[in-house]
Amino acid sequence: MGVDREGEEDTGMSHLQDSILDFLKSNPGKTKMEIADGIGANAKTLHHAIVGLRRFGLVRAKYAGHKVLWEAV
């Protein structure tokens, strides 16, 4: 009944987190809105996913004035 993920590594991350991380590896220094636009997600939904990625040291925030720019570590 579930998705066949044979051969895929289980990272313990959600699909959204995987998408964010992949996007930031190719597009560092993006705001949440730019990330949301880039992966086709809702910016509010991104918040919790990014917090989780940050907690595990996979992304970091850089501050440019009032903007928060995110990048993969």
MMTF fields as JSON, N, C-alpha, C and O atoms, coordinates in Angstrom:
{
  "mmtfVersion": "1.0.0",
  "mmtfProducer": "UNKNOWN",
  "numBonds": 291,
  "numAtoms": 292,
  "numGroups": 73,
  "numChains": 1,
  "numModels": 1,
  "chainsPerModel": [1],
  "groupsPerChain": [73],
  "chainIdList": ["A"],
  "bondAtomList": [4, 2, 8, 6, 12, 10, 16, 14, 20, 18, 24, 22, 28, 26, 32, 30, 36, 34, 40, 38, 44, 42, 48, 46, 52, 50, 56, 54, 60, 58, 64, 62, 68, 66, 72, 70, 76, 74, 80, 78, 84, 82, 88, 86, 92, 90, 96, 94, 100, 98, 104, 102, 108, 106, 112, 110, 116, 114, 120, 118, 124, 122, 128, 126, 132, 130, 136, 134, 140, 138, 144, 142, 148, 146, 152, 150, 156, 154, 160, 158, 164, 162, 168, 166, 172, 170, 176, 174, 180, 178, 184, 182, 188, 186, 192, 190, 196, 194, 200, 198, 204, 202, 208, 206, 212, 210, 216, 214, 220, 218, 224, 222, 228, 226, 232, 230, 236, 234, 240, 238, 244, 242, 248, 246, 252, 250, 256, 254, 260, 258, 264, 262, 268, 266, 272, 270, 276, 274, 280, 278, 284, 282, 288, 286],
  "bondOrderList": [1, 1, 1, 1, 1, 1, 1, 1, 1, 1, 1, 1, 1, 1, 1, 1, 1, 1, 1, 1, 1, 1, 1, 1, 1, 1, 1, 1, 1, 1, 1, 1, 1, 1, 1, 1, 1, 1, 1, 1, 1, 1, 1, 1, 1, 1, 1, 1, 1, 1, 1, 1, 1, 1, 1, 1, 1, 1, 1, 1, 1, 1, 1, 1, 1, 1, 1, 1, 1, 1, 1, 1],
  "groupList": [{"groupName": "MET", "atomNameList": ["N", "CA", "C", "O"], "elementList": ["N", "C", "C", "O"], "formalChargeList": [0, 0, 0, 0], "bondAtomList": [1, 0, 2, 1, 3, 2], "bondOrderList": [1, 1, 2], "singleLetterCode": "M", "chemCompType": "L-PEPTIDE LINKING"}, {"groupName": "GLY", "atomNameList": ["N", "CA", "C", "O"], "elementList": ["N", "C", "C", "O"], "formalChargeList": [0, 0, 0, 0], "bondAtomList": [1, 0, 2, 1, 3, 2], "bondOrderList": [1, 1, 2], "singleLetterCode": "G", "chemCompType": "PEPTIDE LINKING"}, {"groupName": "VAL", "atomNameList": ["N", "CA", "C", "O"], "elementList": ["N", "C", "C", "O"], "formalChargeList": [0, 0, 0, 0], "bondAtomList": [1, 0, 2, 1, 3, 2], "bondOrderList": [1, 1, 2], "singleLetterCode": "V", "chemCompType": "L-PEPTIDE LINKING"}, {"groupName": "ASP", "atomNameList": ["N", "CA", "C", "O"], "elementList": ["N", "C", "C", "O"], "formalChargeList": [0, 0, 0, 0], "bondAtomList": [1, 0, 2, 1, 3, 2], "bondOrderList": [1, 1, 2], "singleLetterCode": "D", "chemCompType": "L-PEPTIDE LINKING"}, {"groupName": "ARG", "atomNameList": ["N", "CA", "C", "O"], "elementList": ["N", "C", "C", "O"], "formalChargeList": [0, 0, 0, 0], "bondAtomList": [1, 0, 2, 1, 3, 2], "bondOrderList": [1, 1, 2], "singleLetterCode": "R", "chemCompType": "L-PEPTIDE LINKING"}, {"groupName": "GLU", "atomNameList": ["N", "CA", "C", "O"], "elementList": ["N", "C", "C", "O"], "formalChargeList": [0, 0, 0, 0], "bondAtomList": [1, 0, 2, 1, 3, 2], "bondOrderList": [1, 1, 2], "singleLetterCode": "E", "chemCompType": "L-PEPTIDE LINKING"}, {"groupName": "THR", "atomNameList": ["N", "CA", "C", "O"], "elementList": ["N", "C", "C", "O"], "formalChargeList": [0, 0, 0, 0], "bondAtomList": [1, 0, 2, 1, 3, 2], "bondOrderList": [1, 1, 2], "singleLetterCode": "T", "chemCompType": "L-PEPTIDE LINKING"}, {"groupName": "SER", "atomNameList": ["N", "CA", "C", "O"], "elementList": ["N", "C", "C", "O"], "formalChargeList": [0, 0, 0, 0], "bondAtomList": [1, 0, 2, 1, 3, 2], "bondOrderList": [1, 1, 2], "singleLetterCode": "S", "chemCompType": "L-PEPTIDE LINKING"}, {"groupName": "HIS", "atomNameList": ["N", "CA", "C", "O"], "elementList": ["N", "C", "C", "O"], "formalChargeList": [0, 0, 0, 0], "bondAtomList": [1, 0, 2, 1, 3, 2], "bondOrderList": [1, 1, 2], "singleLetterCode": "H", "chemCompType": "L-PEPTIDE LINKING"}, {"groupName": "LEU", "atomNameList": ["N", "CA", "C", "O"], "elementList": ["N", "C", "C", "O"], "formalChargeList": [0, 0, 0, 0], "bondAtomList": [1, 0, 2, 1, 3, 2], "bondOrderList": [1, 1, 2], "singleLetterCode": "L", "chemCompType": "L-PEPTIDE LINKING"}, {"groupName": "GLN", "atomNameList": ["N", "CA", "C", "O"], "elementList": ["N", "C", "C", "O"], "formalChargeList": [0, 0, 0, 0], "bondAtomList": [1, 0, 2, 1, 3, 2], "bondOrderList": [1, 1, 2], "singleLetterCode": "Q", "chemCompType": "L-PEPTIDE LINKING"}, {"groupName": "ILE", "atomNameList": ["N", "CA", "C", "O"], "elementList": ["N", "C", "C", "O"], "formalChargeList": [0, 0, 0, 0], "bondAtomList": [1, 0, 2, 1, 3, 2], "bondOrderList": [1, 1, 2], "singleLetterCode": "I", "chemCompType": "L-PEPTIDE LINKING"}, {"groupName": "PHE", "atomNameList": ["N", "CA", "C", "O"], "elementList": ["N", "C", "C", "O"], "formalChargeList": [0, 0, 0, 0], "bondAtomList": [1, 0, 2, 1, 3, 2], "bondOrderList": [1, 1, 2], "singleLetterCode": "F", "chemCompType": "L-PEPTIDE LINKING"}, {"groupName": "LYS", "atomNameList": ["N", "CA", "C", "O"], "elementList": ["N", "C", "C", "O"], "formalChargeList": [0, 0, 0, 0], "bondAtomList": [1, 0, 2, 1, 3, 2], "bondOrderList": [1, 1, 2], "singleLetterCode": "K", "chemCompType": "L-PEPTIDE LINKING"}, {"groupName": "ASN", "atomNameList": ["N", "CA", "C", "O"], "elementList": ["N", "C", "C", "O"], "formalChargeList": [0, 0, 0, 0], "bondAtomList": [1, 0, 2, 1, 3, 2], "bondOrderList": [1, 1, 2], "singleLetterCode": "N", "chemCompType": "L-PEPTIDE LINKING"}, {"groupName": "PRO", "atomNameList": ["N", "CA", "C", "O"], "elementList": ["N", "C", "C", "O"], "formalChargeList": [0, 0, 0, 0], "bondAtomList": [1, 0, 2, 1, 3, 2], "bondOrderList": [1, 1, 2], "singleLetterCode": "P", "chemCompType": "L-PEPTIDE LINKING"}, {"groupName": "ALA", "atomNameList": ["N", "CA", "C", "O"], "elementList": ["N", "C", "C", "O"], "formalChargeList": [0, 0, 0, 0], "bondAtomList": [1, 0, 2, 1, 3, 2], "bondOrderList": [1, 1, 2], "singleLetterCode": "A", "chemCompType": "L-PEPTIDE LINKING"}, {"groupName": "TYR", "atomNameList": ["N", "CA", "C", "O"], "elementList": ["N", "C", "C", "O"], "formalChargeList": [0, 0, 0, 0], "bondAtomList": [1, 0, 2, 1, 3, 2], "bondOrderList": [1, 1, 2], "singleLetterCode": "Y", "chemCompType": "L-PEPTIDE LINKING"}, {"groupName": "TRP", "atomNameList": ["N", "CA", "C", "O"], "elementList": ["N", "C", "C", "O"], "formalChargeList": [0, 0, 0, 0], "bondAtomList": [1, 0, 2, 1, 3, 2], "bondOrderList": [1, 1, 2], "singleLetterCode": "W", "chemCompType": "L-PEPTIDE LINKING"}],
  "groupTypeList": [0, 1, 2, 3, 4, 5, 1, 5, 5, 3, 6, 1, 0, 7, 8, 9, 10, 3, 7, 11, 9, 3, 12, 9, 13, 7, 14, 15, 1, 13, 6, 13, 0, 5, 11, 16, 3, 1, 11, 1, 16, 14, 16, 13, 6, 9, 8, 8, 16, 11, 2, 1, 9, 4, 4, 12, 1, 9, 2, 4, 16, 13, 17, 16, 1, 8, 13, 2, 9, 18, 5, 16, 2],
  "groupIdList": [1, 2, 3, 4, 5, 6, 7, 8, 9, 10, 11, 12, 13, 14, 15, 16, 17, 18, 19, 20, 21, 22, 23, 24, 25, 26, 27, 28, 29, 30, 31, 32, 33, 34, 35, 36, 37, 38, 39, 40, 41, 42, 43, 44, 45, 46, 47, 48, 49, 50, 51, 52, 53, 54, 55, 56, 57, 58, 59, 60, 61, 62, 63, 64, 65, 66, 67, 68, 69, 70, 71, 72, 73],
  "secStructList": [7, 7, 7, 7, 7, 6, 6, 7, 7, 7, 7, 1, 7, 7, 2, 2, 2, 2, 2, 2, 2, 2, 2, 2, 2, 2, 1, 7, 1, 5, 7, 2, 2, 2, 2, 2, 2, 2, 2, 6, 7, 7, 2, 2, 2, 2, 2, 2, 2, 2, 2, 2, 2, 2, 2, 6, 6, 1, 3, 3, 3, 3, 3, 3, 6, 6, 3, 3, 3, 3, 3, 3, 7],
  "xCoordList": [0.806, 0.0, 0.854, 0.469, 2.037, 2.893, 3.684, 3.595, 4.45, 5.292, 6.505, 7.118, 6.856, 8.025, 9.263, 9.492, 10.062, 11.246, 12.509, 13.542, 12.426, 13.588, 14.727, 14.541, 15.894, 17.05, 17.221, 18.257, 16.212, 16.323, 16.822, 16.42, 17.701, 18.199, 17.15, 16.591, 16.875, 15.928, 16.692, 17.463, 16.479, 17.19, 16.517, 17.107, 15.28, 14.534, 13.915, 13.294, 14.081, 13.513, 12.238, 12.031, 11.394, 10.175, 10.523, 11.618, 9.588, 9.774, 10.009, 10.836, 9.278, 9.432, 10.843, 11.463, 11.351, 12.704, 13.743, 14.698, 13.557, 14.459, 14.447, 15.498, 13.26, 13.124, 13.805, 14.48, 13.624, 14.252, 15.766, 16.449, 16.282, 17.731, 18.313, 19.346, 17.662, 18.128, 18.112, 19.05, 17.045, 16.932, 18.048, 18.672, 18.3, 19.31, 20.734, 21.621, 20.955, 22.285, 22.584, 23.729, 21.571, 21.723, 21.503, 21.958, 20.81, 20.411, 20.632, 19.659, 21.867, 22.101, 21.691, 21.632, 21.413, 21.105, 19.728, 19.564, 18.732, 17.355, 16.481, 16.713, 15.479, 14.504, 13.505, 13.461, 12.707, 11.67, 10.719, 10.318, 10.359, 9.44, 10.065, 9.389, 11.332, 12.024, 12.14, 12.018, 12.377, 12.431, 11.065, 10.959, 10.017, 8.655, 8.325, 7.798, 8.635, 8.388, 9.189, 8.691, 10.428, 11.319, 10.906, 11.15, 10.27, 9.876, 8.368, 7.874, 7.64, 6.183, 5.463, 4.519, 5.906, 5.298, 4.785, 5.079, 4.027, 3.503, 4.574, 5.178, 4.819, 5.86, 5.604, 6.553, 4.344, 4.035, 4.353, 4.818, 4.108, 4.408, 5.914, 6.363, 6.676, 8.135, 8.734, 9.761, 8.114, 8.692, 9.106, 10.254, 8.194, 8.484, 9.536, 10.377, 9.491, 10.48, 11.879, 12.851, 11.978, 13.278, 13.792, 14.988, 12.898, 13.298, 13.918, 14.943, 13.299, 13.843, 15.203, 16.112, 15.35, 16.636, 17.713, 18.859, 17.335, 18.294, 18.703, 19.875, 17.743, 18.006, 19.058, 19.878, 19.024, 19.979, 21.23, 22.054, 21.373, 22.584, 22.714, 23.825, 21.599, 21.642, 21.483, 21.874, 20.904, 20.79, 21.169, 21.13, 21.534, 21.808, 21.234, 21.04, 20.97, 20.427, 21.547, 22.405, 21.516, 22.404, 21.504, 20.475, 21.9, 21.061, 21.647, 22.822, 20.808, 21.172, 20.148, 19.101, 20.462, 19.485, 18.298, 18.451, 17.121, 15.911, 15.603, 14.657, 16.376, 16.143, 16.889, 18.003, 16.248, 16.893, 17.119, 16.173, 18.376, 18.742, 19.201, 20.008, 18.69, 18.959, 19.909, 19.877, 20.762, 21.657, 21.907, 21.827, 22.211, 22.547, 23.949, 24.794, 24.189, 25.507, 26.353, 27.502],
  "yCoordList": [-1.19, 0.0, 1.261, 2.266, 1.222, 2.396, 2.589, 1.795, 3.65, 3.97, 3.062, 2.852, 2.524, 1.67, 2.554, 3.276, 2.491, 3.345, 2.495, 2.915, 1.304, 0.43, 1.13, 1.695, 1.081, 1.704, 3.166, 3.759, 3.763, 5.153, 5.192, 4.375, 6.143, 6.33, 7.042, 8.05, 6.523, 7.166, 8.202, 7.849, 9.474, 10.55, 10.979, 11.713, 10.527, 10.959, 12.334, 12.868, 12.909, 14.221, 14.055, 13.047, 15.066, 15.062, 15.385, 15.861, 15.122, 15.459, 16.968, 17.398, 17.757, 19.212, 19.615, 20.463, 19.016, 19.335, 18.933, 19.67, 17.778, 17.357, 18.376, 18.723, 18.854, 19.824, 21.147, 21.745, 21.592, 22.839, 22.716, 23.599, 21.628, 21.426, 21.346, 21.955, 20.606, 20.515, 21.891, 22.253, 22.652, 23.986, 24.896, 25.607, 24.875, 25.764, 25.372, 26.225, 24.107, 23.693, 24.334, 24.683, 24.485, 25.083, 26.592, 27.287, 27.097, 28.512, 29.082, 29.38, 29.24, 29.752, 31.218, 31.964, 31.603, 32.996, 33.433, 34.525, 32.592, 32.909, 33.141, 32.555, 33.997, 34.218, 33.061, 32.261, 32.979, 31.941, 32.057, 31.046, 33.28, 33.481, 32.981, 32.347, 33.26, 32.804, 31.278, 30.654, 30.688, 29.223, 28.648, 27.713, 29.212, 28.741, 28.814, 27.861, 29.949, 30.099, 29.086, 28.516, 28.864, 27.966, 26.507, 25.76, 26.101, 24.689, 24.497, 23.372, 25.595, 25.495, 25.156, 24.366, 25.752, 25.477, 26.775, 27.864, 26.649, 27.778, 28.269, 27.461, 29.568, 30.127, 29.842, 29.631, 29.833, 29.542, 28.085, 27.788, 27.198, 25.778, 25.564, 24.679, 26.361, 26.247, 26.496, 25.909, 27.349, 27.753, 26.564, 26.489, 25.645, 24.505, 23.591, 23.041, 23.43, 22.585, 23.192, 22.477, 24.502, 25.17, 25.146, 24.966, 25.326, 25.259, 23.889, 23.801, 22.83, 21.486, 21.317, 20.745, 21.81, 21.721, 22.5, 22.061, 23.652, 24.473, 23.785, 23.808, 23.174, 22.484, 21.385, 21.143, 20.734, 19.659, 20.146, 19.34, 21.466, 22.033, 21.859, 21.88, 21.686, 21.468, 22.741, 22.801, 23.765, 25.089, 26.139, 25.891, 27.311, 28.425, 29.7, 29.825, 30.641, 31.935, 32.961, 32.967, 33.82, 34.979, 36.196, 36.187, 37.227, 38.412, 39.526, 39.873, 40.076, 41.184, 42.293, 42.331, 43.179, 44.196, 43.531, 42.84, 43.734, 43.115, 41.774, 41.098, 41.387, 40.108, 38.979, 39.156, 37.811, 36.601, 35.723, 35.31, 35.451, 34.638, 33.278, 33.174, 32.239, 30.86, 30.186, 30.442, 29.309, 28.535, 27.172, 27.009, 26.207, 24.868, 24.922, 25.689, 24.115, 24.062, 23.001, 22.798],
  "zCoordList": [0.0, 0.0, 0.0, -0.598, 0.678, 0.759, -0.522, -1.459, -0.536, -1.676, -1.665, -0.618, -2.819, -2.93, -2.968, -3.938, -1.903, -1.809, -1.803, -1.281, -2.38, -2.428, -3.159, -4.237, -2.56, -3.173, -2.81, -3.11, -2.161, -1.731, -0.305, 0.523, -0.013, 1.338, 2.169, 1.736, 3.366, 4.258, 5.075, 5.967, 4.771, 5.436, 6.728, 7.52, 6.951, 8.119, 7.932, 8.851, 6.748, 6.464, 5.655, 4.98, 5.742, 4.94, 3.49, 3.191, 2.613, 1.198, 1.048, 0.245, 1.822, 1.773, 2.194, 1.552, 3.261, 3.708, 2.662, 2.417, 2.055, 0.973, -0.158, -0.698, -0.516, -1.6, -1.253, -2.091, -0.023, 0.423, 0.364, -0.155, 0.893, 0.929, -0.477, -0.756, -1.356, -2.747, -3.412, -4.122, -3.18, -3.766, -3.267, -4.054, -1.952, -1.385, -1.778, -1.826, -2.055, -2.53, -3.879, -4.163, -4.697, -6.028, -6.027, -6.935, -5.013, -4.971, -3.574, -2.881, -3.143, -1.785, -1.648, -2.626, -0.409, -0.122, -0.559, -1.104, -0.324, -0.723, 0.505, 1.562, 0.356, 1.419, 1.429, 0.494, 2.487, 2.541, 1.357, 0.779, 0.994, -0.128, -1.432, -2.243, -1.629, -2.841, -2.865, -3.919, -1.692, -1.611, -1.952, -2.745, -1.349, -1.602, -3.086, -3.66, -3.703, -5.146, -5.947, -6.918, -5.537, -6.272, -6.241, -7.189, -5.13, -5.027, -5.132, -5.061, -5.299, -5.452, -4.165, -4.168, -3.053, -1.756, -1.142, -1.634, -0.081, 0.664, 1.633, 2.338, 1.682, 2.547, 4.025, 4.78, 4.45, 5.852, 6.19, 7.291, 5.265, 5.469, 5.591, 6.319, 4.888, 4.895, 6.27, 6.612, 7.054, 8.334, 9.194, 9.63, 9.442, 10.316, 9.705, 10.417, 8.396, 7.727, 7.845, 8.088, 7.674, 7.779, 9.218, 9.447, 10.183, 11.588, 11.883, 12.56, 11.378, 11.578, 10.929, 11.53, 9.708, 9.013, 9.762, 9.855, 10.291, 11.036, 12.327, 12.702, 13.009, 14.274, 14.086, 14.972, 12.94, 12.674, 11.95, 11.516, 11.821, 11.243, 9.742, 9.212, 9.048, 7.604, 6.796, 5.631, 7.423, 6.788, 7.822, 9.027, 7.33, 8.234, 7.64, 6.431, 8.54, 8.139, 8.148, 9.031, 7.153, 7.121, 7.045, 6.369, 7.738, 7.812, 6.959, 7.08, 6.098, 5.217, 5.445, 4.798, 6.36, 6.735, 7.4, 8.407, 6.846, 7.392, 6.748, 7.152, 5.767, 5.085, 5.779, 6.272, 5.806, 6.287, 5.062, 4.391, 4.788, 3.621, 4.097, 5.021, 3.47, 3.882, 2.901, 1.697, 3.453, 2.606, 3.243, 4.461, 2.392, 2.871, 3.455, 2.993, 4.463, 5.098, 4.442, 4.833]
}
